[in-house]
Amino acid sequence: MPTVLRPRQTERVTRRQQLVTAAARLFAERGFHGVTIEELGASVGISGPGLYKHFTSKDAVLAEMLVGISQHLLDQGQLRVAEASTPDDALQQLLTFHTDFALTSPDLIRVQDRDLANLSQGEARRVRQLQRAYVELWVAVLIQVDHSLSPEEARIRTHAVFGLLNSTPHSAAARDSDAVRPVLQKMAYAAIKA
């Protein structure tokens, strides 16, 4: 039986998500250390100390953001692979999913690039575990697509494609995602199969 949230619980969940979303934008613009608790609270219409109703600290916001997005990537990647009809279809699904992620979540990519080092050792380890599992998902699919690939070569190709797709937040062209999406997908597919 699904859990039914009371209105106040729903409000807390919504506010929590608003804080994570606002933090992603602010941290992407100014870095983790460049944003105060007061600014983070004000960005969602609460006082700085009001943040503590939802998170124990600014560090906890960053941890939820980065662990959450890493878990999301893995979960959605696994779902797409499970739903695919062939290994090549699984690869296409992964490329489409990651391209969409890169184009719709530039703030998260910037924060990941710049502020992962600000996580506690345990949280950083968790993010890295999830990231490795996501990479290994791609590696397994690539090896199914091309049996001649070694796991090492498949990892190199995967990281190269992530570099290509995850560079979009730094590109002015990425702002027109409808025009950029098909180009990126073709380039990523060509690169990973090269």
Residue pairs with C-beta under 8 A, 6 or more apart in sequence:
5 13
12 53
12 54
15 44
15 46
15 53
15 54
16 54
16 55
16 64
18 44
19 40
19 44
19 51
19 54
19 55
19 61
20 61
20 64
20 65
20 68
22 40
22 43
22 44
23 35
23 40
23 58
23 61
23 62
23 65
24 65
24 107
24 108
24 111
25 43
25 107
26 35
26 39
26 40
26 43
27 34
27 35
27 62
27 65
27 107
27 110
27 111
27 114
27 115
28 106
28 107
28 108
28 110
28 111
28 169
31 114
31 115
32 58
32 62
32 111
32 114
32 115
32 118
33 118
35 58
36 48
37 48
37 49
37 51
37 58
38 47
38 48
39 48
40 48
40 51
40 58
40 61
41 47
41 48
41 49
41 50
41 51
42 48
51 58
51 61
55 61
55 64
59 118
59 119
59 120
62 111
62 115
62 118
62 119
63 119
63 120
63 123
65 108
65 111
66 111
66 112
66 115
66 116
66 119
66 123
66 127
67 123
67 126
67 127
67 130
69 105
69 108
69 112
70 126
70 127
70 130
70 131
70 134
71 130
73 98
73 101
73 130
73 131
73 134
74 130
74 133
74 134
74 137
76 97
77 94
77 97
77 98
77 134
77 137
77 138
78 137
80 90
80 93
80 94
80 97
81 90
81 93
81 94
81 137
81 141
83 93
84 90
84 92
84 93
87 141
87 144
87 145
88 145
90 141
90 144
91 141
91 142
91 145
91 189
91 192
92 189
94 137
94 138
94 141
95 161
95 185
95 188
95 189
95 192
96 185
98 161
98 162
98 165
98 188
99 165
99 181
99 184
99 185
99 188
100 181
101 165
102 109
102 165
102 166
102 168
102 169
102 174
102 184
103 168
103 174
103 177
103 180
103 181
103 184
104 177
106 168
106 169
106 174
107 169
109 166
109 168
109 169
110 169
113 166
116 124
116 127
117 124
119 127
135 155
135 158
135 159
135 162
138 154
138 158
138 161
139 151
139 154
139 155
139 158
142 149
142 154
142 157
142 158
142 192
143 149
143 151
143 154
145 193
146 193
149 157
157 191
157 192
157 194
158 192
160 191
160 192
161 188
161 191
161 192
164 184
164 187
164 188
164 191
165 184
165 188
168 174
168 180
168 184
171 180
173 179
173 180
174 180
